[in-house]
Amino acid sequence: MLRSFRRFTASVCAFAAVLVVLAAADGSRAQNAGGPVAEILVEGVQRIEAETVRSYLTFRVGDAVTDADLDDSLKRLFETGLFADVVLRREENRIVVKIVENPIINRIAFEGNLRIEDDILRDEITLRPRVVYTRSRVQSDMLRIIEIYRSTGRFAARVVPKVVQLPQNRVNLIFEIHEGSPTDVRRITFIGNTRFSDGELRDVIQTKETGFFAFFSGGDVYDPDRLAFDRELLRRKYLNAGYADFRVVSAVAELTPDRDAFFITFTVEEGKTYRFGKIGVTSGLRDLDVAAVEQEVGIEEGDLYSAGDVERTVSALTDAAGRAGYAFVDVKSKIERDRTKRLIGVTFEIREGPRVFVERLDIRGNLRTEDRVIRREFRLVEGDVFNTDFVRRARRNLRNLGFFEEVDIENVPGSAPDQTVIETTVKERATGEITFGAGYSTAVGGLAEIGLRERNLIGTGQDLRVRAQLAQREQQIELNFTEPYFLDRKLAAGFDIFTTARNYQRESSFDQETVGFALRAGYPLAEDLVQRWRYTLRRDDITDVPSNAAAVIAQQEGESMISSISHAIEYDTRDSRFSPREGLLASVEHEAAGLGGSVRFLKTEARGSIFIPLTDDITGNVGLGGGYVDGLGDDVRVLDRFLIGSRELRGFAGAGASPRDRATDDAVGGNWYYAGTISVSFPVGLPNEAGMRARTFVDYGSTGITDDSVPGILDRSSLRASAGVGLTWASLIGPMNIDLGWPIQKEDYDDTQLVRFSFGTRF
């Protein structure tokens, strides 16, 4: 009991002590409040008005000011960013505000930035001339500049801000930049991959390890955005190989302590392979013949699963429904996965899509190219029914123009649910070229070339080219002009002016000089089908015919005038004009001479070539061509005949498989020919950026004469064939090609050649 009483007494005493302390504090605050303020004095102002400083205070003259009021006013003054230092103090019945103003920026400069221009950096920072200088904003801009350099792969970049004091409280701000070297990717490692080797996966991604061949691609500089895209490329690789459960667990980039390189590690989970299960097509469209569109399905039950095949089938079914007259189609692929049997069934559902019309076609980024040059590549205009296939083709057409580095087409919602806006954003590239070339070819020997070309003349899409070539056995000067949309129609019209001198002494014991011009026009008949017309007027002069030349050549010495018109139809579905992987290229051309001039003939040539992707890296090619020329009652000149040799039959010399004069061994050409090739192109085991591919080939063909008045000619018209290997290298000094060909079927009078080699460069 006594102990409890003592505890109670102690608690009461403690509570009383707290009350005494609180009362004393209230008395102190009341004392600090003081009487009303009679004056607020501002010291240290230079640019800023004293009244402006007073406006930021929480009290006015006549107020009773507490310490809390002073603290709040101090905070408000610092928050303005106008002052480097602020002091508030009491002096009897007045408050003195002493300030130090932040300086004003007079000029901002950058030093040491060689890789990024001043204008780009100036647009990225927030500080500007005639703006108040603050340390926090300088620090923020410094970090922003470092971030810009890191986005270009320079993680060792350092930025040091320097301030130069000027009169009137002004400063010059200088960002001293040490760019450092690009931060390369020293090693790329994969963890968890068993289906594909590390080397195969490195070929798939865009990021490359530092090395000699990485110089050609620039992918060895670390880029976090590229690394994110690499994850998607790996996913596509595995999904197209049947690994439907594949995922990239992580992609980690570790910076070395010296900050000059990255080690990148991809961790993947491959999962199991799947095959296609049941494949079906259903339709919600009235009167659509499902059986007919099912022919567009290119996958079968039991095939290895490929997400790419599913996407291509969706596109093919959309096109098929469009051709059947259904403009608004939505094709969905419904996936049913059986993890036990590892089968993926796919049902393609064809439904009526929403009716959407083009409200507007917006174009951005074309600083030089006229809008109409871009618009005319679209088969859509404002008010048309929106068609995804037309947009895809427009994207391909714009890229094929060669005017733009990047083409991005996106459709965004319009002003109404049934309206869409097609936004086209392009990034222009330089289209003017001045080229100096040098090289060597087994056909014409050493050569030098100079050319001037503008492929987008003053932004109109017109193509103008002047070129001069000087070689050991050929000299050529030409001027070409093309208007791709003549009279605002899909009609490519142009003209050529040319002069050529060619030495045929090695093959046929004569020299040729030609001067002339041509008018041409071409237009599409259908998608991927083009028709071309050409009128040519030229003068040929056969000179330097030795006395022991073949009689048929000696008879043709001198000048002749050729007036001809030609007509060609070309069908091209190749996925690329430069390095095709799949598609067909076929053409037929007729040329008739005799519309004036001194030479008459009718010539027809047909060619076809199909490209087949055998695997992801291996491409097959089968080509066949042939031609026939008739003199329309006259003998055909050697110049107008077909001289079959190294271009058609590797392993043979130029004109080496052509009919020859028995006495002089001069090639006189044939009235007809056929030539074909079967080849397979494949990588050589080096990284893709090396630009090197090998090939194996078999060439075959023959030619012969039908003119009865050509005596003493070796012409057996037999099959010739050759086989060999070749290598193409897109080297730093220019494209290089070498073929080793061995004749496996020839005549004893044929002229053979083991190596066919050419290289060149432009700079």
C-alpha positions in Angstrom: 0.0 0.0 0.0 2.8 2.4 1.0 4.7 1.6 -2.2 1.6 2.3 -4.4 1.1 5.7 -2.7 4.7 6.7 -3.4 4.2 5.8 -7.1 1.1 7.9 -7.3 2.8 10.9 -5.6 5.8 10.7 -8.0 3.4 10.7 -11.1 1.6 13.8 -9.8 4.9 15.6 -9.3 6.1 14.7 -12.8 2.8 15.9 -14.4 3.1 19.2 -12.6 6.6 19.7 -13.8 5.5 19.3 -17.4 2.8 21.9 -16.9 5.3 24.3 -15.6 7.7 23.8 -18.6 4.8 24.3 -21.1 3.7 27.4 -19.4 7.3 28.8 -19.5 7.5 28.0 -23.3 4.3 29.8 -24.0 5.6 32.8 -22.1 8.8 32.7 -24.1 6.9 32.6 -27.5 4.8 35.4 -26.4 7.9 37.3 -25.4 9.5 36.5 -28.9 6.5 37.8 -30.7 7.3 41.3 -29.5 5.4 44.4 -30.5 4.2 45.4 -34.0 6.9 45.7 -36.7 7.5 49.4 -37.6 9.8 48.8 -40.6 11.0 46.0 -42.9 14.5 46.9 -44.2 15.8 45.0 -47.3 19.6 45.0 -47.9 21.7 43.6 -50.7 19.3 44.0 -53.6 20.8 44.8 -57.1 18.4 43.7 -59.8 15.4 42.8 -57.7 13.2 45.5 -56.2 13.0 45.7 -52.4 9.2 45.6 -52.6 9.4 42.3 -54.5 11.5 40.8 -51.7 8.9 42.0 -49.1 6.1 40.4 -51.1 7.5 37.0 -50.4 7.4 37.6 -46.6 4.5 36.2 -44.5 4.2 39.4 -42.5 3.7 43.1 -43.1 4.5 46.3 -41.3 2.3 46.5 -38.2 2.2 42.7 -37.6 3.4 41.0 -34.5 6.2 38.8 -35.9 7.1 35.4 -34.2 10.1 33.2 -34.8 7.8 30.9 -36.8 6.9 33.8 -39.1 10.6 34.4 -39.7 11.3 30.7 -40.5 8.4 30.6 -42.9 9.5 33.7 -44.7 13.1 32.4 -45.0 11.8 29.2 -46.6 9.6 31.2 -49.1 12.5 33.4 -50.1 14.8 30.4 -50.8 12.1 28.6 -52.7 12.0 31.4 -55.3 15.4 30.4 -56.6 16.4 34.1 -56.9 18.7 34.2 -53.9 22.0 32.4 -53.0 21.7 33.4 -49.3 19.1 35.0 -47.1 19.4 36.3 -43.4 16.5 37.6 -41.4 17.1 39.4 -38.0 15.3 41.6 -35.5 16.6 45.0 -34.7 14.3 46.4 -31.9 11.0 47.1 -33.7 12.2 46.5 -37.3 13.1 43.4 -39.4 16.2 43.4 -41.5 16.2 41.2 -44.6 19.8 40.7 -46.0 20.0 38.9 -49.3 22.6 37.7 -51.8 21.1 37.5 -55.3 21.8 34.5 -57.6 23.6 35.8 -60.7 22.0 35.9 -64.2 23.4 33.7 -66.9 25.0 35.7 -69.7 26.0 32.9 -72.0 26.1 29.1 -72.0 29.0 27.3 -73.8 30.1 23.7 -74.3 33.7 22.7 -74.6 35.1 19.3 -75.6 32.0 17.9 -77.3 33.2 16.5 -80.6 30.5 13.8 -81.0 27.4 15.8 -80.2 26.8 19.3 -81.6 26.2 22.3 -79.4 22.6 22.8 -80.7 21.6 19.3 -79.6 23.0 19.8 -76.1 21.5 23.3 -75.9 18.0 21.9 -76.7 18.3 19.3 -74.0 19.2 21.4 -71.0 16.8 23.7 -69.1 19.1 26.6 -68.4 19.1 29.5 -70.9 20.8 32.9 -71.2 19.1 35.7 -69.1 17.8 33.0 -66.7 18.7 32.9 -63.0 21.7 30.7 -62.2 21.1 28.1 -59.5 23.4 25.2 -58.5 20.5 22.7 -58.4 19.6 23.5 -62.1 23.2 23.3 -63.1 23.5 19.9 -61.5 20.3 18.7 -63.2 21.6 19.8 -66.6 25.0 18.2 -66.0 23.3 14.9 -65.3 21.1 15.3 -68.4 24.2 15.8 -70.6 25.8 12.7 -69.1 22.6 10.8 -69.9 22.7 11.9 -73.5 26.3 10.6 -73.9 25.3 7.3 -72.3 22.5 6.9 -74.8 25.2 7.0 -77.5 27.3 4.4 -75.7 29.8 6.6 -74.0 29.4 5.7 -70.3 32.8 7.1 -69.4 31.7 10.7 -70.3 32.3 13.3 -67.6 30.9 16.9 -67.4 32.4 19.6 -65.2 30.4 22.9 -65.0 32.5 26.1 -64.7 31.4 29.6 -63.9 33.0 32.8 -65.1 32.1 35.8 -63.0 31.1 39.0 -64.9 30.2 42.5 -63.7 26.7 43.3 -62.7 26.2 39.9 -61.0 26.3 38.0 -64.3 28.1 34.8 -65.1 29.1 32.7 -68.1 28.3 29.0 -67.7 30.7 26.6 -69.4 30.1 22.8 -69.5 33.5 21.2 -69.9 32.9 17.8 -71.4 35.2 14.8 -71.4 33.5 12.5 -73.9 35.7 9.4 -73.3 35.7 6.4 -75.6 32.7 4.5 -76.6 31.8 1.8 -74.1 32.1 -1.4 -76.1 30.5 -4.7 -75.5 33.5 -7.0 -74.6 31.6 -10.2 -74.1 28.1 -11.6 -74.7 27.2 -14.8 -72.8 24.0 -16.9 -72.9 22.9 -19.1 -70.1 20.3 -21.8 -70.5 20.5 -22.3 -74.3 20.8 -25.9 -75.6 19.0 -25.7 -78.9 21.1 -22.9 -80.4 24.8 -22.2 -79.7 26.1 -18.9 -78.3 27.4 -18.1 -81.8 24.0 -18.7 -83.5 22.3 -16.5 -80.9 24.9 -13.7 -81.3 24.1 -13.7 -85.0 20.4 -13.1 -84.2 20.8 -10.1 -81.9 21.8 -6.6 -83.0 24.3 -6.1 -80.1 27.7 -7.4 -81.1 30.9 -8.2 -79.3 33.9 -5.8 -79.9 36.0 -7.2 -82.7 37.3 -6.6 -86.2 34.0 -7.4 -88.0 31.9 -5.4 -85.5 33.4 -2.3 -87.1 31.0 -2.8 -90.1 27.8 -2.8 -88.1 28.6 -0.4 -85.2 26.6 -2.8 -82.9 29.5 -3.3 -80.5 28.7 0.0 -78.7 26.4 -0.7 -75.7 22.9 0.7 -76.2 20.2 -0.2 -73.6 17.4 0.3 -76.2 19.1 -2.1 -78.6 19.4 -4.6 -75.7 15.7 -4.4 -75.2 15.1 -5.1 -78.9 17.5 -8.1 -78.7 15.2 -9.8 -76.2 12.4 -9.6 -78.8 14.7 -10.9 -81.5 15.7 -13.9 -79.4 12.0 -14.6 -78.6 11.2 -14.5 -82.4 14.1 -16.9 -83.1 12.8 -19.5 -80.6 9.1 -19.1 -81.4 9.8 -19.7 -85.1 11.7 -22.9 -84.1 8.8 -24.4 -82.2 9.7 -23.2 -78.6 6.3 -21.8 -77.7 7.2 -21.5 -73.9 10.5 -19.7 -74.5 11.2 -16.6 -72.4 14.2 -14.4 -71.7 14.5 -14.5 -67.9 17.0 -11.5 -67.8 19.4 -9.5 -69.8 22.0 -8.0 -67.6 24.7 -5.5 -68.6 27.6 -5.2 -66.2 30.0 -2.2 -66.5 33.6 -2.9 -65.9 35.2 -0.9 -63.0 37.2 1.2 -65.5 33.9 2.0 -67.3 35.2 1.2 -70.7 33.3 -2.0 -71.5 30.2 -4.0 -70.8 29.7 -7.7 -70.1 26.2 -8.8 -71.2 24.5 -11.9 -70.0 21.3 -13.3 -71.4 19.5 -15.9 -69.2 16.9 -17.9 -71.2 14.4 -20.7 -70.6 13.9 -22.6 -73.8 11.1 -25.0 -72.8 10.0 -27.8 -75.0 9.3 -27.8 -78.8 5.7 -27.9 -80.0 4.2 -28.9 -83.3 1.0 -27.8 -85.0 -2.1 -29.6 -84.0 -5.4 -29.2 -85.7 -5.6 -26.3 -88.2 -8.9 -24.8 -89.0 -10.6 -21.8 -90.6 -13.9 -20.4 -89.6 -15.8 -17.5 -91.1 -18.4 -15.2 -89.9 -18.7 -13.5 -93.3 -21.8 -14.2 -95.3 -21.2 -16.1 -98.6 -17.4 -16.3 -98.1 -16.1 -19.6 -99.7 -14.1 -20.9 -96.8 -12.7 -23.8 -98.8 -11.2 -21.3 -101.3 -9.5 -19.2 -98.7 -8.2 -22.3 -96.9 -5.8 -22.7 -99.8 -3.9 -19.8 -98.4 -3.1 -21.6 -95.2 0.6 -22.6 -95.5 0.8 -24.8 -92.4 -0.2 -28.4 -91.8 -0.8 -30.5 -88.8 2.4 -32.0 -87.6 4.6 -29.2 -88.8 7.0 -27.6 -86.3 5.3 -24.7 -84.7 6.3 -21.3 -85.9 4.8 -18.0 -84.8 6.0 -16.4 -88.0 4.0 -19.0 -90.1 0.9 -18.0 -88.1 1.4 -14.3 -88.8 2.0 -15.0 -92.5 -1.2 -17.0 -92.6 -3.2 -14.3 -91.0 -1.9 -11.8 -93.6 -2.6 -14.3 -96.4 -6.2 -14.9 -95.3 -6.8 -11.1 -94.9 -5.6 -10.6 -98.5 -7.7 -13.5 -99.8 -10.9 -12.1 -98.1 -10.0 -8.7 -99.6 -9.8 -10.2 -103.1 -13.1 -11.8 -102.5 -14.7 -8.4 -102.0 -14.7 -8.1 -98.2 -13.0 -4.8 -97.4 -13.6 -4.9 -93.6 -12.0 -8.1 -92.4 -10.5 -9.0 -89.0 -8.6 -12.3 -88.9 -7.7 -13.7 -85.4 -5.7 -16.7 -84.6 -7.1 -18.7 -81.7 -4.4 -20.8 -80.1 -5.1 -24.0 -78.1 -2.1 -25.5 -76.4 -1.8 -29.1 -75.3 1.2 -29.1 -73.0 1.1 -32.9 -72.5 1.3 -33.8 -76.1 3.1 -30.5 -76.9 0.7 -29.6 -79.7 -0.6 -26.2 -80.6 -3.9 -26.1 -82.5 -4.7 -23.0 -84.4 -8.1 -21.8 -85.6 -8.2 -18.8 -87.9 -11.4 -16.9 -87.3 -12.4 -14.6 -90.1 -14.8 -12.0 -89.0 -16.2 -8.7 -90.2 -14.0 -5.9 -89.0 -15.1 -2.4 -88.0 -15.8 -0.1 -90.9 -13.0 2.5 -90.7 -12.2 5.3 -93.1 -9.1 7.5 -93.6 -9.8 10.9 -92.1 -6.4 12.4 -92.7 -2.9 11.4 -93.9 -0.3 13.3 -91.9 3.3 13.5 -92.9 6.2 14.5 -90.6 9.9 14.7 -90.8 10.2 15.5 -94.5 12.3 18.7 -94.4 13.3 18.5 -98.0 11.1 15.9 -99.8 7.8 17.3 -100.9 4.6 15.9 -99.4 3.3 14.7 -102.7 6.3 12.5 -103.3 5.4 10.6 -100.1 1.6 10.7 -100.6 1.7 9.2 -104.1 3.2 6.0 -102.7 0.0 5.4 -100.8 -3.0 3.8 -102.5 -5.1 5.5 -99.8 -6.4 9.1 -99.7 -8.7 10.9 -97.3 -12.1 9.4 -97.3 -11.0 5.9 -98.5 -11.7 2.7 -96.7 -8.7 1.9 -94.4 -6.8 -1.1 -95.6 -3.9 -2.5 -93.6 -2.4 -4.2 -96.7 -2.3 -0.9 -98.5 -0.4 0.7 -95.6 2.1 -2.2 -95.5 2.8 -1.8 -99.2 3.2 2.0 -98.8 5.8 1.4 -96.1 7.7 -1.0 -98.5 7.4 1.5 -101.4 8.7 4.4 -99.3 11.7 2.3 -98.1 12.5 1.2 -101.6 12.7 4.9 -102.7 16.0 5.1 -100.9 15.2 8.7 -99.7 14.7 7.9 -96.0 16.7 6.3 -93.3 13.5 5.5 -91.3 9.9 5.1 -92.3 7.3 4.7 -89.5 3.6 4.5 -90.4 1.0 4.4 -87.6 -2.8 4.7 -87.7 -4.3 6.5 -84.7 -7.9 7.2 -83.7 -9.6 10.0 -85.6 -12.3 12.4 -84.6 -15.0 9.7 -84.7 -15.0 6.0 -83.9 -15.1 5.1 -87.7 -12.3 7.5 -88.6 -8.5 6.9 -88.4 -5.5 9.2 -89.1 -2.5 7.7 -90.8 0.6 9.3 -89.4 3.7 8.9 -91.5 7.0 9.9 -89.9 10.2 9.8 -92.0 13.8 10.5 -91.3 15.5 11.8 -94.5 18.9 10.6 -95.7 21.3 12.3 -98.0 20.3 11.5 -101.6 23.1 13.3 -103.4 26.1 11.2 -104.3 29.5 12.1 -105.7 31.5 9.0 -106.3 35.0 8.1 -107.2 35.6 4.5 -107.9 38.4 2.2 -108.7 38.6 -1.6 -109.1 39.3 -4.5 -111.3 37.2 -6.9 -113.3 38.2 -9.8 -115.5 35.8 -8.5 -118.1 37.2 -5.0 -118.6 40.4 -5.0 -116.5 41.4 -2.2 -114.2 38.8 0.6 -114.0 38.2 4.1 -112.6 34.9 5.8 -112.3 33.5 9.2 -111.3 29.9 10.0 -111.0 27.4 12.6 -109.7 23.9 11.6 -108.8 20.9 13.2 -107.1 18.1 10.6 -106.5 15.7 13.2 -105.1 16.2 16.3 -107.2 15.1 19.4 -105.2 12.8 17.1 -103.2 10.7 16.1 -106.2 11.7 12.5 -106.4 13.4 13.0 -109.8 16.6 11.0 -110.5 19.5 12.7 -112.3 22.9 11.0 -112.8 26.1 11.7 -114.7 28.7 9.0 -114.8 32.1 8.4 -116.5 34.0 5.2 -116.5 37.5 4.6 -117.7 38.7 1.0 -118.0 41.4 -0.8 -119.8 39.0 -2.3 -122.3 36.0 0.0 -122.0 35.2 3.7 -121.7 31.8 5.1 -121.0 30.1 8.4 -120.4 26.3 8.6 -119.8 23.6 11.1 -118.6 20.4 9.7 -117.2 17.2 11.4 -116.0 14.0 9.9 -114.6 10.7 11.5 -113.6 9.0 8.7 -111.6 5.5 10.3 -111.8 5.4 11.9 -115.2 2.2 14.1 -115.7 1.3 13.2 -112.1 0.6 9.6 -113.1 2.2 6.4 -112.1 4.4 6.7 -115.2 8.2 6.7 -114.9 9.6 8.6 -117.9 13.2 9.5 -118.7 16.0 9.8 -121.2 19.6 8.5 -121.5 22.5 10.0 -123.4 25.5 7.8 -123.8 28.8 7.2 -125.6 30.8 4.0 -125.2 34.1 2.7 -126.6 34.7 -1.1 -126.1 37.7 -3.2 -127.0 36.7 -6.7 -128.3 40.1 -7.5 -129.7 40.6 -10.4 -127.3 37.2 -12.1 -128.1 36.4 -11.0 -131.7 39.2 -8.8 -133.2 37.5 -5.4 -133.4 36.8 -2.3 -131.4 33.4 -0.7 -131.1 32.4 3.0 -130.6 28.8 3.9 -129.8 27.0 7.2 -129.3 23.3 7.7 -128.9 20.3 8.5 -126.8 17.2 6.7 -125.6 13.7 7.7 -124.4 11.9 5.4 -122.0 8.7 5.0 -120.0 7.4 2.5 -117.5 4.2 1.9 -115.6 2.6 -0.8 -113.4 0.0 -3.1 -114.9 -0.7 -4.6 -111.6 0.9 -5.1 -108.2 4.5 -6.2 -108.8 4.0 -6.2 -112.6 5.6 -3.4 -114.6 5.6 -2.7 -118.4 8.4 -0.6 -120.0 8.9 1.0 -123.4 12.2 2.4 -124.8 13.2 4.0 -128.0 16.9 4.1 -128.9 18.8 5.8 -131.6 22.5 5.1 -131.8 25.5 5.1 -134.1 27.8 2.1 -134.0 31.3 2.2 -135.5 33.4 -1.0 -135.8 37.0 -0.1 -136.1 40.5 -1.5 -135.9 39.6 -4.8 -137.6 42.9 -6.6 -138.4 43.5 -8.1 -141.9 43.4 -11.6 -140.5 40.0 -11.1 -138.7 37.1 -13.4 -139.5 35.3 -12.6 -142.7 32.0 -12.0 -141.0 33.6 -9.3 -138.8 35.5 -7.7 -141.6 32.3 -7.3 -143.6 30.7 -5.3 -140.8 33.6 -2.8 -140.4 32.5 0.8 -140.5 29.5 2.9 -139.3 25.9 1.8 -138.9 22.8 3.6 -137.6 20.3 1.7 -135.3 16.8 3.0 -134.6 15.0 0.5 -132.4 12.0 0.3 -130.0 11.8 -2.2 -127.2 9.1 -3.4 -124.9 9.5 -5.3 -121.6 7.3 -6.7 -119.0 8.8 -7.5 -115.5 7.3 -9.3 -112.6 9.1 -8.9 -109.3 8.0 -10.3 -105.9 11.5 -10.4 -104.3 11.6 -9.4 -100.6 14.7 -7.3 -101.4 16.2 -5.9 -104.5 19.8 -6.0 -103.1 20.0 -9.3 -101.2 16.8 -11.3 -101.9 15.9 -14.3 -99.7 12.7 -15.2 -101.4 10.5 -14.3 -104.3 10.4 -14.4 -108.1 11.9 -12.1 -110.7 10.8 -12.7 -114.3 10.9 -10.6 -117.4 10.3 -10.7 -121.2 11.8 -8.1 -123.6 11.3 -7.5 -127.3 13.4 -5.2 -129.4 12.8 -4.3 -133.0 15.3 -2.4 -135.1 14.6 -1.0 -138.6 12.3 2.0 -137.9 14.8 4.0 -139.9 18.5 3.5 -139.7 20.6 0.9 -141.6 20.2 -2.2 -139.4 17.2 -4.4 -139.0 16.6 -7.2 -136.5 14.0 -8.5 -134.1 15.3 -9.7 -130.7 13.5 -11.4 -127.9 14.8 -12.3 -124.4 13.2 -13.9 -121.4 14.6 -14.5 -118.0 13.4 -15.8 -114.7 14.9 -16.3 -111.3 13.4 -17.7 -108.1 14.8 -17.4 -104.6 13.9 -20.0 -102.0 14.8 -19.7 -98.3 16.1 -23.2 -97.5 16.8 -22.4 -93.8 17.2 -19.2 -91.8 20.6 -18.6 -93.3 20.7 -20.6 -96.5 19.1 -19.4 -99.8 18.6 -21.3 -103.0 18.4 -19.8 -106.4 17.2 -21.3 -109.7 17.5 -19.1 -112.8 16.8 -19.7 -116.5 17.0 -17.3 -119.5 17.0 -17.5 -123.2 16.8 -15.3 -126.3 16.5 -15.3 -130.1 17.5 -12.6 -132.7 16.4 -12.6 -136.3 17.8 -10.4 -139.0 14.5 -9.9 -140.8 16.0 -11.1 -144.1 19.6 -9.8 -143.3 22.5 -11.5 -141.5 22.6 -10.4 -137.9 25.6 -8.4 -136.9 28.1 -9.7 -134.4 27.2 -6.8 -132.1 23.6 -7.8 -132.1 24.2 -11.5 -131.5 24.5 -13.2 -128.1 28.1 -13.7 -126.9 27.8 -16.3 -124.2 30.6 -16.5 -121.7 31.7 -15.6 -118.2 28.5 -13.8 -117.2 26.3 -16.7 -117.9 28.7 -19.6 -117.6 31.3 -19.2 -114.8 34.4 -21.3 -115.7 34.3 -19.9 -119.3 36.0 -16.7 -120.5 34.1 -13.8 -122.0 32.3 -15.0 -125.1 34.1 -18.3 -124.4 31.2 -20.6 -125.2 30.1 -18.8 -128.3 30.4 -20.0 -131.9 33.9 -19.2 -133.3 35.5 -18.6 -136.7 37.5 -21.8 -137.5 40.5 -20.0 -139.0 40.9 -17.0 -136.6 39.3 -18.2 -133.4 37.2 -15.0 -133.2 33.9 -15.3 -131.4 31.1 -14.4 -133.7 28.1 -14.9 -131.4 24.9 -16.8 -131.8 21.3 -16.1 -133.0 19.9 -17.9 -130.0 21.0 -18.9 -126.5 19.7 -20.4 -123.3 21.5 -20.2 -119.9 20.6 -21.3 -116.5 22.0 -21.6 -113.0 21.3 -23.5 -109.8 23.0 -22.0 -106.7 23.0 -22.1 -103.0 24.2 -19.2 -100.9 25.2 -19.7 -97.2 27.2 -18.0 -94.4 30.8 -18.8 -94.0 30.8 -19.1 -90.2 31.8 -15.5 -89.5 29.5 -12.9 -87.8 26.8 -11.5 -90.1 28.3 -8.0 -89.8 31.4 -9.3 -91.7 29.2 -9.1 -94.8 30.7 -12.3 -96.2 28.7 -15.2 -97.8 29.8 -18.2 -99.9 27.9 -20.0 -102.7 28.1 -23.2 -104.7 26.7 -23.2 -108.2 26.1 -25.1 -111.4 25.7 -23.1 -114.6 24.6 -24.5 -117.9 23.7 -23.2 -121.4 24.3 -23.1 -125.1 24.1 -20.9 -128.2 24.1 -21.3 -131.9 23.8 -19.7 -135.3 20.9 -19.9 -137.7 22.3 -17.6 -140.5 23.0 -19.8 -143.5 25.5 -17.3 -145.0 28.1 -17.6 -142.2 30.8 -20.0 -143.5 33.7 -21.6 -141.6 32.1 -21.4 -138.2 32.7 -23.8 -135.3 29.2 -24.2 -134.0 28.1 -27.4 -132.4 25.3 -25.9 -130.4 26.0 -28.4 -127.6 25.3 -28.1 -123.9 27.9 -26.5 -121.8 28.0 -26.7 -118.1 30.3 -25.7 -115.2 30.3 -26.0 -111.5 32.1 -24.1 -108.8 32.2 -22.1 -105.6 32.2 -18.4 -105.0 32.5 -15.8 -102.3 30.9 -12.3 -101.9 32.3 -9.9 -99.4 30.9 -6.4 -98.7 34.3 -5.2 -97.6 35.4 -1.9 -96.3 37.0 -1.0 -99.7 33.8 -2.0 -101.6 32.1 -5.1 -102.8 34.3 -8.0 -103.8 33.2 -11.1 -105.8 35.3 -14.1 -106.7 34.1 -17.3 -108.4 36.1 -20.4 -109.1 34.4 -22.4 -112.0 35.4 -25.6 -113.6 33.9 -26.6 -117.0 32.3 -30.0 -116.7 30.9 -30.0 -120.3 32.5 -28.1 -123.1 33.8 -28.2 -126.6 37.5 -28.3 -127.5 37.4 -24.9 -129.1 35.8 -23.1 -126.1 37.8 -20.6 -124.2 37.9 -21.3 -120.4 38.7 -19.3 -117.4 39.1 -20.7 -113.8 38.8 -17.5 -111.8 36.2 -14.7 -112.3 37.1 -11.8 -110.0 35.9 -8.3 -109.4 36.2 -5.7 -106.7 35.7 -2.0 -106.5 35.1 0.9 -104.1 33.4 4.2 -104.0 34.2 7.1 -101.7 
